[in-house]
């Protein structure tokens, strides 16, 4: 169990407690071409397709792909947040 004082915990339970998550490859939001990246909801690691070595291309997210979680934070917080891992649904292109 993570330390309750972990710097990455900042009230995410309001919107991430008990939600369904799945693992998939990051993609740019097809509805918003100006939005080219996201960040881990806990540690702020960057998800992007920019090709830079420090950016993440795969991770965990809510089914709407709005909240992203890196592998490390997923492993650290999966029990605390009681996530329900599901298969990735088909993605809509628009």
N, C-alpha and C positions, 0 to 999 in steps of 0.2 A: 504494500500500500504506500502511495507517495506521501511525503511529508505535507501536512496541511499548509505549511508555510512556503511551499514550492512557489518560486517566482512566476511560474507559468500559469498558475491558477488565479483567475481574475473574474470570477462570476460566470464562467461558461456554463455552469449547471442550469442556468435560466433557459438556455436554448439547446443544450447538448445532452442533458441527462436523459437516458433511456431511449434515445433515438435510434433509428435504423441507419447503419452505415455500410458502405461497400468499398471495395478496393478497386481502383481503376486508374487508367492513364489520364493525366491532366489534359484538358483541352481548353482552348479559348472559348469563351461564352459565345455561342452562335448568334445570340440575340443582341450582343453588344461588341462590335469589332474593336472598339477603343479600349476594352478591358482585356489586357493581355497577360495578366498574372493574378495569383491569389496568394494568401499566406496561411500557414498553419495557425489554427485558432488558438494555439497554446504558446508555441515558441517563436512564431513569426518567420519560420523558414519559408523561403519563396518557392512557389510552384509556378513554372513557366515553361514555354517552349522556346525560349530565347537561345538555347544551346550552351549557355554558360555552365561550367562544371559545378558550381555551387547551387544551382537551382534544381529543384526536384521535378521529375516528370511523372511520378506515380505516387499514390498515397491513398488515404481513406477520406471519404466525404459523406455528407448527408446525401440522400437520394436526389435532392434538387441541385446538388453540386455547389451549394452556396457556402457551406462551412467545410474547410479542408483540414486534415490532420496528418502530420507526418508519421512515418513508421515508429519513430522513437516515442513520440507523445502518445500514439495509439497504444503501444505496449505499456507505457507507464500509467495510463489513465483508463484503460478499458474496463477494469473492474470497478473503479470508483464511479465511473459514469454509466455503467451498466448498459453498454452499447449492444445492440442486436445486429450481428453481422448477417447480411443477406447477400445473395448473388446480385451482381450489378444488373440493373434493368436495361432494356434497350434504350439507347440514347436518341432523343429527338434531334433533328438537324435544324429545326427552326423554332 
